[in-house]
Amino acid sequence: MSDDSYDFVVVSNRLPVDHVVHDDGTAGWTQSPGGLVTALEPIMRSTDGAWVGWAGKPDLDDAPFDSDGIRVVPVPLSTDDVQYYYEGFSNDTLWPLYHDVIAPPSYHRLWWEHYSSVNRRFADAAAAIAAPNATVWVQDYQLQLVPKMLRQQRPDLTIGFFNHIPFPPYGIYSQLPWRTQIIEGVLGADVIGFQRTADAGNFARAVRRLLPYSTRGTTILVPDGDGSREVVARPFPISIDAEAFEELARRPEVQARAAQIRSDLGDPQTVMLGVDRLDYTKGIGHRLKAFGELLADGAVSVGDVVLVQVASPSRERVETYRQLRDEVELTVGRINGDFSTISHQAISYLHHSFPREEMAALFLAADVMLVTALRDGMNLVAKEYVAARFDEDGVLVLSEFAGASDELKTALLINPHDIGGLKQAIVQAVRMPRNERRRRMRTMRKRVSDNDVLHWSATFLAALREARARG
């Protein structure tokens, strides 16, 4: 292998490092805290791997560099690319479409042109650094055209693709003007991973409706020269570094901070917690409506119960997200105005992000975790809450429309559109006996521990090795 080629290449919209400007005006890079980085760091170091991605800011054109044993290959995006490829096609076309059109998608040809050209740029960068017969793993919906583009340039490669968000039923997916091009792009991979069995099934049905390819079980036969190529499309549910998160929660300073949070909230009997990006898929409004009605009904009371809602900023240049923030803050203000007392707030609303240590403390402080997503590929917050609860206490109220519900079956599973059912689940969570809380939490903790993020990456890479052996 030459110095500028690598046997294992990850292609992701974002790099595993963030570009920062220090107080003295100098620029540098800091490690990103994401779960994907945690999952892939060991294999990348052991294989001298490379990571292709965008630095997160427009008009940066940095040369490749080494970071903690990983070769980092930045792909520059212009201001127009960010507007049309990222904020436009990725997050105002694909994101709402793939999340069951909870918000209406926008379809613009200019956005599609930028999406195609940026995907080409990512594919070119990966093809240029991949060693002969290398493995390339492409990540997520922003880069769905990359697998086919890569295969056309480098048929020697073994290519994986993982879709971190849901894949919609064909009746919804069929709205996309470029529906066939996207399917053909993804089918350039040898292994295609999804969060849930239903997502893989939706993808296979889209293939059958749009292309004359044979499918059997999880295998799709894609024409390749004079013959055909087997593509595997099946679920590989992603997870978290459960051991590391539990270790964080066990730190004395984190436990002390959890106690301080409860004290600062007025030592209520029950602390309920929601932690979400401020996104219309998360069902924050449904959660607030249910809580407001419980207060109005007298089923719970301010002083005894408080809801802490962390809503981290998200895509604030997109109009739909700006409107959502206004709606959520208006609802929080109304509920607090109607029900708070001088000494106790009904809702403690926090519109900013927190470091992992503070999140672990919040999870320890919370008696009830509310995950009310209207549609979610997985929802790793639910798994983080479970991992943090080394005391085997706490109740998880979990939407059946989040991928995590397939695994965390002893959570209180709810349909967030059923406000009455959501209210009943919240009351059940608040009143649940300790023995039942522990029994449910123990079962969930074992599942999260056994199926952590390293298990996820190892399972997917094993499927890629099998694909290489078949080829």
C-alpha positions in Angstrom: 0.0 0.0 0.0 1.4 3.4 -0.9 1.5 6.3 1.5 -1.6 7.9 -0.1 -3.9 4.9 -0.4 -5.9 3.1 2.3 -7.5 -0.3 2.7 -10.5 1.1 4.6 -12.2 4.3 3.8 -15.2 5.9 5.5 -17.2 8.5 3.4 -19.5 10.6 5.5 -21.1 14.1 5.2 -19.1 15.2 8.2 -15.5 14.6 9.2 -14.6 13.0 12.6 -13.1 16.3 13.6 -14.5 19.8 13.7 -12.8 22.9 12.4 -12.4 25.5 15.1 -10.9 29.0 15.5 -9.0 29.5 18.7 -9.1 32.7 20.9 -5.8 33.8 19.4 -7.2 33.6 15.9 -5.4 30.5 14.8 -7.4 27.6 13.3 -7.3 24.0 14.3 -9.3 20.8 14.6 -11.0 19.1 17.6 -12.3 15.5 17.8 -16.0 15.1 17.2 -17.9 13.3 20.0 -20.3 11.3 17.7 -21.1 7.6 18.1 -20.1 6.9 14.5 -16.6 8.1 15.3 -16.5 5.9 18.4 -17.6 2.9 16.4 -15.1 3.2 13.6 -12.0 4.5 15.4 -10.6 1.1 16.4 -10.9 -0.4 12.9 -9.6 2.7 11.3 -6.5 2.8 13.4 -5.8 -0.9 13.0 -6.1 -0.6 9.2 -4.5 2.8 8.8 -7.9 4.0 7.5 -9.0 7.3 6.0 -12.1 9.4 6.5 -13.6 11.5 3.7 -16.0 14.3 4.7 -16.9 17.9 4.9 -15.4 20.2 7.7 -18.8 21.7 8.5 -18.1 25.2 7.3 -18.3 26.6 3.7 -15.3 27.6 1.6 -12.7 25.7 3.6 -10.1 23.9 1.3 -7.8 22.2 3.7 -5.2 19.6 2.6 -5.5 16.0 3.9 -3.9 15.5 7.3 -3.5 12.9 10.0 -5.5 13.0 13.2 -5.0 10.5 16.0 -4.1 7.7 13.7 -6.8 8.4 11.1 -6.1 10.1 7.7 -8.6 12.9 7.3 -9.5 14.0 3.8 -11.7 17.2 3.7 -14.1 17.7 0.9 -14.7 21.5 0.3 -18.2 22.8 0.0 -19.0 26.3 -1.3 -21.7 28.5 0.3 -24.0 27.5 -2.6 -23.3 23.8 -2.0 -24.2 24.2 1.7 -27.4 26.0 0.8 -28.6 23.7 -2.0 -27.0 20.3 -1.4 -27.1 20.3 2.5 -29.8 22.6 3.7 -31.8 22.2 0.5 -31.9 18.7 -1.0 -30.6 16.8 2.1 -32.6 18.5 4.8 -35.6 20.1 3.1 -36.2 17.4 0.5 -34.9 14.0 1.7 -35.3 14.5 5.5 -39.0 15.3 5.5 -39.7 12.8 2.7 -38.0 10.0 4.6 -39.7 10.9 7.8 -43.2 10.3 6.5 -43.7 13.9 5.2 -44.4 15.1 8.7 -43.4 18.4 7.1 -43.9 18.9 3.3 -40.7 18.2 1.3 -39.6 20.7 -1.3 -38.5 19.6 -4.8 -36.2 21.9 -6.7 -34.1 20.9 -9.7 -31.3 23.2 -8.7 -31.0 21.5 -5.4 -30.8 18.1 -7.1 -28.1 19.3 -9.4 -26.0 20.4 -6.4 -26.7 17.1 -4.6 -25.5 15.2 -7.6 -22.3 17.3 -8.1 -21.4 17.2 -4.4 -21.9 13.4 -4.3 -19.6 13.2 -7.3 -17.0 15.2 -5.4 -17.2 12.8 -2.4 -17.0 9.8 -4.7 -13.9 11.2 -6.5 -12.2 11.9 -3.3 -12.8 8.3 -2.0 -11.8 6.7 -5.3 -8.5 8.7 -5.3 -7.3 7.4 -1.9 -8.8 3.8 -1.8 -6.1 1.1 -2.3 -6.7 -1.7 -4.7 -9.5 -4.0 -3.5 -10.2 -1.6 -0.5 -13.4 -1.5 1.6 -15.3 1.8 1.4 -18.2 2.4 3.8 -20.5 5.3 2.8 -22.7 6.8 5.4 -26.3 8.2 5.2 -28.8 9.9 3.1 -26.7 12.9 2.1 -24.5 10.6 -0.1 -26.9 8.1 -1.7 -25.4 8.5 -5.1 -21.8 7.8 -4.0 -22.0 4.0 -4.1 -22.8 3.8 -7.8 -20.4 6.6 -8.7 -17.7 4.7 -6.8 -18.4 1.4 -8.5 -18.3 3.0 -11.9 -14.8 4.3 -11.2 -13.5 1.5 -9.0 -15.2 -1.9 -9.6 -12.4 -3.5 -7.5 -13.8 -2.0 -4.3 -16.1 -3.6 -1.7 -18.7 -0.9 -0.9 -21.1 -0.6 2.0 -23.8 1.9 2.6 -25.7 2.6 5.8 -28.9 4.7 6.0 -29.1 6.2 9.5 -32.6 7.5 9.0 -35.8 5.7 8.1 -36.6 4.6 4.5 -40.2 5.4 3.7 -42.9 3.2 2.2 -43.1 3.3 -1.6 -46.4 5.4 -1.5 -44.4 8.2 0.1 -41.0 7.6 -1.6 -42.6 7.6 -5.0 -43.2 11.4 -4.7 -39.5 12.0 -5.3 -38.9 13.2 -8.8 -35.4 11.5 -8.7 -36.6 8.3 -7.1 -35.0 5.9 -9.6 -31.6 7.7 -9.6 -31.4 7.5 -5.8 -32.3 3.7 -5.8 -29.7 3.1 -8.5 -27.1 5.1 -6.6 -27.6 3.1 -3.4 -27.5 -0.2 -5.3 -23.9 0.5 -6.2 -23.1 -0.9 -2.7 -22.5 -4.6 -1.9 -24.2 -4.3 1.5 -26.9 -1.8 2.3 -27.8 -1.3 6.0 -30.9 0.0 7.6 -32.0 0.6 11.2 -35.2 -1.5 11.1 -36.5 -4.5 9.2 -39.4 -2.4 7.9 -36.9 0.1 6.4 -35.1 -2.7 4.5 -38.4 -4.0 3.3 -39.5 -0.5 2.1 -36.3 -0.3 0.1 -36.7 -3.7 -1.5 -40.3 -2.8 -2.5 -39.1 0.4 -4.1 -36.5 -1.6 -6.1 -39.2 -3.9 -7.3 -41.5 -1.0 -8.3 -38.9 1.0 -10.1 -36.4 -1.4 -11.6 -36.6 -4.9 -13.3 -34.4 -6.5 -10.7 -35.0 -9.8 -9.0 -35.2 -9.8 -5.2 -35.2 -12.8 -2.8 -35.3 -12.3 0.9 -32.6 -9.7 1.8 -30.8 -10.2 -1.5 -31.2 -8.0 -4.7 -29.7 -9.2 -8.0 -28.3 -6.2 -9.8 -27.2 -6.6 -13.5 -23.4 -6.4 -13.7 -21.8 -6.9 -17.1 -23.0 -10.2 -18.6 -24.2 -11.5 -15.2 -25.5 -10.1 -12.0 -24.2 -8.9 -8.6 -25.7 -9.8 -5.3 -26.6 -6.9 -3.1 -27.6 -7.5 0.5 -30.1 -5.1 2.0 -31.0 -5.8 5.7 -31.2 -4.2 9.1 -28.1 -3.4 11.2 -29.6 -1.4 14.2 -27.0 1.2 15.4 -26.2 1.7 19.0 -24.0 3.6 21.5 -20.8 3.0 23.4 -22.8 1.7 26.4 -19.7 0.9 28.6 -18.2 4.3 28.1 -21.5 6.1 28.9 -22.0 4.0 32.0 -18.5 4.8 33.2 -19.3 8.5 32.7 -22.5 8.2 34.7 -20.6 6.5 37.5 -18.2 9.3 38.1 -18.7 10.9 41.5 -18.8 14.4 40.0 -21.5 13.4 37.6 -23.6 11.9 40.4 -23.0 15.0 42.5 -24.2 17.1 39.5 -27.3 15.0 39.2 -28.2 15.6 42.8 -27.6 19.3 42.3 -29.9 19.4 39.3 -32.7 17.8 41.4 -32.1 20.4 44.2 -32.1 23.3 41.7 -35.5 22.1 40.4 -36.9 22.2 43.9 -36.5 18.5 44.8 -39.7 17.4 43.1 -41.0 13.9 43.6 -40.6 13.2 39.8 -38.3 14.7 37.2 -39.4 14.1 33.7 -36.9 14.7 30.9 -37.0 15.2 27.1 -33.7 15.6 25.1 -34.0 16.3 21.4 -32.7 18.2 18.5 -35.4 20.9 17.9 -36.8 18.9 15.0 -40.4 18.4 13.9 -39.8 14.6 13.8 -39.3 14.5 17.6 -42.9 15.0 18.7 -42.0 17.7 21.2 -45.3 19.4 20.7 -47.2 16.2 21.4 -45.2 15.7 24.6 -46.0 19.3 25.7 -49.7 18.9 24.9 -50.0 15.7 27.0 -48.1 17.3 29.9 -50.2 20.5 29.8 -53.4 18.4 29.8 -52.2 16.3 32.8 -51.6 19.5 34.7 -55.0 20.9 33.7 -56.7 17.5 34.7 -54.9 17.5 38.1 -53.4 14.1 37.4 -50.0 15.7 38.1 -49.2 18.9 39.9 -46.5 21.5 39.7 -44.1 21.1 42.6 -44.5 17.3 42.6 -43.6 16.9 38.9 -41.4 19.0 36.6 -40.6 18.5 32.9 -37.1 19.4 31.8 -37.0 19.8 28.0 -33.6 20.1 26.3 -34.1 21.2 22.7 -30.7 21.7 21.0 -30.7 24.1 18.1 -31.0 22.5 14.6 -30.9 23.7 11.0 -32.0 27.2 12.1 -31.5 28.6 8.5 -34.4 26.3 7.3 -37.8 28.1 7.6 -39.6 25.0 8.9 -37.3 24.8 11.9 -37.6 28.5 12.7 -41.4 28.1 12.8 -41.1 25.0 15.0 -39.0 26.9 17.5 -41.6 29.6 17.7 -44.4 27.1 18.2 -42.5 25.1 21.0 -41.5 28.3 22.9 -45.0 29.7 22.7 -46.4 26.4 24.1 -43.8 26.3 26.9 -44.6 29.9 27.8 -48.3 29.2 27.8 -48.0 26.2 30.1 -45.7 27.9 32.4 -47.9 30.9 32.5 -51.0 28.8 33.3 -49.5 26.4 35.9 -46.1 27.6 37.4 -46.0 29.0 40.9 -43.5 31.5 42.3 -41.4 28.7 43.7 -41.8 26.0 41.0 -41.8 26.0 37.2 -43.9 23.5 35.3 -41.4 23.2 32.4 -37.7 24.0 32.5 -36.9 24.7 28.8 -33.3 24.8 27.6 -32.6 25.7 24.0 -28.9 24.8 23.8 -26.7 21.8 23.7 -24.8 20.3 26.7 -21.5 18.4 27.0 -21.8 14.6 27.6 -21.1 15.0 31.3 -24.0 17.2 31.8 -26.3 14.9 29.7 -25.2 11.9 31.9 -26.1 13.9 35.0 -29.5 14.8 33.5 -30.2 11.2 32.8 -29.3 10.2 36.3 -31.5 13.0 37.7 -34.5 12.0 35.6 -37.1 9.6 37.0 -38.9 9.4 33.6 -37.4 9.8 30.1 -39.8 10.9 27.4 -39.0 9.9 23.8 -42.1 10.8 21.7 -40.6 10.8 18.2 -43.2 10.8 15.4 -40.6 9.0 13.2 -37.0 8.2 14.1 -34.4 5.9 12.5 -33.2 4.8 15.9 -33.1 7.5 18.7 -29.8 7.0 20.6 -31.0 9.2 23.4 -33.2 6.4 24.6 -30.2 4.0 24.7 -28.0 6.6 26.4 -30.6 7.0 29.2 -30.7 3.2 29.7 -26.9 3.0 29.7 -26.5 5.8 32.2 -28.9 4.1 34.7 -26.4 1.8 36.4 -28.7 2.1 39.5 -31.3 0.1 37.5 -33.9 2.8 38.1 -35.9 5.2 35.9 -38.7 4.6 33.4 -38.4 5.1 29.6 -41.5 6.2 27.8 -40.7 5.4 24.1 -42.5 6.0 20.8 -43.1 2.8 18.8 -42.1 4.9 15.7 -38.5 5.1 16.9 -36.2 2.3 15.8 -35.1 1.8 19.5 -38.6 0.4 20.3 -37.6 -2.8 18.3 -35.0 -3.5 21.0 -36.2 -1.8 24.1 -39.4 -3.7 24.5 -39.8 -3.3 28.2 -40.0 0.5 27.9 -43.6 1.9 28.1 -44.3 1.9 24.3 -46.6 4.6 23.1 -48.2 6.1 20.0 -47.4 9.8 20.3 -50.3 10.8 18.1 -52.6 9.2 20.8 -52.5 12.0 23.3 -54.8 10.1 25.7 -52.6 7.0 25.6 -49.5 9.2 26.0 -51.0 10.8 29.1 -51.8 7.3 30.6 -48.2 6.2 30.0 -46.8 9.3 31.7 -49.1 8.7 34.8 -48.1 5.0 34.8 -44.4 6.0 34.7 -44.8 8.5 37.5 -46.6 5.9 39.7 -44.6 2.7 38.7 -43.4 0.7 41.7 -39.7 0.4 42.1 -39.6 -3.4 41.6 -41.3 -3.0 38.2 -39.0 -0.1 37.3 -35.9 -2.2 38.1 -37.2 -5.3 36.2 -37.9 -3.3 33.1 -34.6 -1.4 33.2 -32.5 -4.5 33.8 -33.9 -6.0 30.6 -33.2 -2.9 28.6 -29.7 -2.5 30.0 -28.7 -6.0 29.0 -29.9 -5.4 25.5 -28.0 -2.1 25.1 -24.9 -3.7 26.6 -25.0 -6.8 24.4 -25.7 -4.8 21.2 -23.5 -1.8 21.5 -22.0 0.4 18.8 -18.9 -1.9 18.4 -21.2 -4.9 17.8 -23.0 -2.8 15.2 -19.8 -1.9 13.3 -18.4 -5.4 13.6 -21.6 -7.0 12.3 -21.8 -4.7 9.3 -18.1 -5.1 8.4 -18.5 -8.9 8.7 -21.3 -8.7 6.1 -18.9 -6.7 3.9 -16.3 -9.4 4.2 -18.8 -12.0 3.2 -19.7 -9.9 0.2 -16.0 -9.7 -0.8 -15.7 -13.5 -0.5 -18.8 -13.9 -2.8 -17.3 -11.5 -5.4 
